[in-house]
Amino acid sequence: MRQYADDGPRMRGRGRSSMGIGGILAVLLFVWLIIGAVAAGQRHYYDSAPTNCASTGTIAATIVAGPLNYMGINPKIADCQVNVPQPSP
């Protein structure tokens, strides 16, 4: 079996604990959603269970908006219609 002089440094470089672009984006997304969840909590959206589609949508939109909530964005879902399948007779 032949060994090359360059194998050592090349193999050592892969063991480092660098996250890369995908890891950084995942962390940023996680922090973004946590900030949105905190904003929804500060608006007392979690005090009672959502009673309809609009309140659930408002909570979801607030979480997805993340830090934009603190820049004046206040997403609200006014009305939504969900088609619930009816059982056949």
Secondary structure, DSSP 8 states (H G I E B T S, - for coil): ----TTHHHHHHHTTS---HHHHHHHHHHHHHHHHHHHHHHHTTTTSS---SHHHHHHHHHHHHHGGGGGGT-----------------
